Amino acid sequence: MSLQALTSVLWRERQLLELLLFKLEEEQLLLTAGKTRWLGHATREVENVLEQIREIELGRSVESDTVATQLGLEPGPSLQQLAERAPEPWDELLRAHRQAFLELTAQIDSLAAGNRELLSTSHRATQEALANLQHDAHTYDASGSTGTNRHEVTARLLDQNF
């Protein structure tokens, strides 16, 4: 039966989802530490894992359809539908994969949302800092008034962590 081939694909997909979770956590650590230098590398790694997941999903679809036909189901079944028709011990194994996918997906969604929020916050802070640099920040002269001469040197504060 093709259940063995299907579960092999499911194990590989679970491994890739766990790797994606790890890569997203790496990305989050870089964001929270302000290490934007490596953010491009981390993002490319996430994209590479996503591409591998897309490829394995094609294999999963083919194997699922094969098993569905053998079990008397229509093509495109859910793991739950396959588990309901599969003989023991495959039924429990398919249910365990389904549960693991649900948990991993929830964790990935949560982490990805957090990373998007961190990126958005960082972007807004950078935009505000750049906007402040465009305005003249006058200092006081010896008489206590602010300088208005365009050619005079002005003081600016810049957070070097950007």
C-alpha positions as CSV (number, residue, x, y, z in Angstrom):
1,M,0.0,0.0,0.0
2,S,1.1,3.6,-0.5
3,L,0.5,4.5,3.1
4,Q,4.2,3.9,3.7
5,A,5.1,6.4,1.0
6,L,2.6,8.9,2.2
7,T,3.8,8.8,5.8
8,S,7.4,9.2,4.6
9,V,6.4,12.4,2.8
10,L,4.5,13.6,5.9
11,W,7.5,13.0,8.1
12,R,9.6,15.1,5.7
13,E,7.0,17.8,5.6
14,R,6.9,17.9,9.4
15,Q,10.7,18.2,9.5
16,L,10.6,21.1,7.1
17,L,7.9,22.9,9.1
18,E,10.0,22.5,12.2
19,L,13.0,23.9,10.3
20,L,10.8,26.9,9.2
21,L,9.8,27.5,12.8
22,F,13.5,27.5,13.8
23,K,14.4,29.9,10.9
24,L,11.6,32.2,12.0
25,E,12.8,32.2,15.6
26,E,16.3,33.0,14.3
27,E,14.8,35.9,12.4
28,Q,13.0,37.1,15.5
29,L,16.2,36.9,17.5
30,L,18.0,39.1,15.0
31,L,15.1,41.6,14.9
32,T,14.9,41.9,18.7
33,A,18.7,42.1,19.0
34,G,18.8,44.8,16.4
35,K,21.2,42.8,14.2
36,T,19.8,43.9,10.9
37,R,23.0,43.2,9.2
38,W,22.1,39.5,9.0
39,L,18.4,39.9,8.4
40,G,18.7,39.5,4.6
41,H,20.5,36.1,5.1
42,A,17.8,35.0,7.6
43,T,15.0,36.0,5.2
44,R,16.6,34.1,2.3
45,E,16.9,31.0,4.6
46,V,13.2,31.3,5.4
47,E,12.4,31.6,1.7
48,N,14.5,28.5,0.9
49,V,12.6,26.5,3.4
50,L,9.3,27.7,2.1
51,E,10.3,26.6,-1.4
52,Q,11.2,23.1,-0.1
53,I,7.8,23.0,1.7
54,R,6.0,23.9,-1.6
55,E,7.9,21.1,-3.4
56,I,7.1,18.5,-0.7
57,E,3.5,19.5,-0.7
58,L,3.3,18.4,-4.4
59,G,4.6,15.0,-3.4
60,R,2.2,14.8,-0.5
61,S,-0.7,15.6,-2.9
62,V,0.3,12.8,-5.3
63,E,0.7,10.3,-2.5
64,S,-2.6,11.4,-0.8
65,D,-4.5,10.9,-4.0
66,T,-3.0,7.5,-4.5
67,V,-3.9,6.4,-1.0
68,A,-7.4,8.0,-1.4
69,T,-8.0,5.9,-4.5
70,Q,-6.9,2.7,-2.7
71,L,-9.2,3.5,0.2
72,G,-12.2,4.3,-2.0
73,L,-12.1,8.1,-1.5
74,E,-12.2,10.9,-4.0
75,P,-8.8,12.7,-4.9
76,G,-7.8,15.5,-2.7
77,P,-8.8,14.1,0.7
78,S,-7.8,15.7,4.0
79,L,-5.6,13.8,6.5
80,Q,-8.6,13.4,8.7
81,Q,-10.5,11.7,5.9
82,L,-7.6,9.4,5.2
83,A,-7.2,8.5,8.8
84,E,-10.9,7.6,9.1
85,R,-10.5,5.1,6.3
86,A,-7.0,3.8,6.9
87,P,-6.4,0.5,8.7
88,E,-4.5,0.2,12.0
89,P,-1.8,1.4,12.8
90,W,-1.9,3.9,9.9
91,D,-5.0,5.6,11.1
92,E,-3.4,6.7,14.4
93,L,-0.2,7.7,12.6
94,L,-2.1,9.9,10.2
95,R,-4.0,11.5,13.1
96,A,-0.7,12.2,14.8
97,H,0.7,13.9,11.7
98,R,-2.5,15.9,11.4
99,Q,-2.3,17.1,15.0
100,A,1.4,17.9,14.6
101,F,0.7,20.0,11.4
102,L,-2.0,21.9,13.3
103,E,0.3,22.7,16.2
104,L,3.3,23.6,14.0
105,T,1.1,25.8,11.7
106,A,-0.3,27.7,14.7
107,Q,3.2,28.3,16.1
108,I,4.5,29.4,12.6
109,D,1.5,31.8,12.1
110,S,2.1,33.3,15.6
111,L,5.8,33.7,15.1
112,A,5.5,35.1,11.6
113,A,2.9,37.7,12.8
114,G,5.3,38.7,15.6
115,N,8.1,39.1,13.1
116,R,6.0,41.2,10.8
117,E,5.1,43.5,13.8
118,L,8.8,43.8,14.8
119,L,9.7,44.7,11.2
120,S,6.8,47.2,11.0
121,T,7.9,48.8,14.2
122,S,11.5,49.0,13.2
123,H,10.5,50.5,9.8
124,R,8.4,53.2,11.5
125,A,11.2,54.1,13.9
126,T,13.6,54.3,11.0
127,Q,11.2,56.5,9.0
128,E,10.7,58.8,12.0
129,A,14.5,59.1,12.6
130,L,15.1,59.9,8.9
131,A,12.3,62.5,9.0
132,N,13.9,64.1,12.0
133,L,17.2,64.4,10.2
134,Q,15.6,66.4,7.4
135,H,14.5,69.1,9.8
136,D,17.0,71.6,11.1
137,A,17.6,71.0,14.8
138,H,18.9,74.5,15.8
139,T,21.0,74.9,18.9
140,Y,21.1,78.0,21.1
141,D,23.8,80.6,20.4
142,A,25.6,82.8,23.0
143,S,22.7,85.2,23.2
144,G,20.2,82.5,24.0
145,S,18.4,82.5,20.7
146,T,18.3,79.8,18.1
147,G,20.4,80.2,15.0
148,T,18.6,80.8,11.7
149,N,21.6,80.9,9.4
150,R,21.3,78.0,6.9
151,H,25.1,77.7,6.8
152,E,25.7,77.1,10.4
153,V,26.4,73.7,11.8
154,T,23.5,72.2,13.7
155,A,23.5,69.4,16.3
156,R,21.6,66.2,15.6
157,L,21.1,63.1,17.7
158,L,21.1,59.8,15.9
159,D,20.6,56.4,17.5
160,Q,23.4,54.3,16.1
161,N,21.5,51.1,16.7
162,F,19.5,51.7,13.6
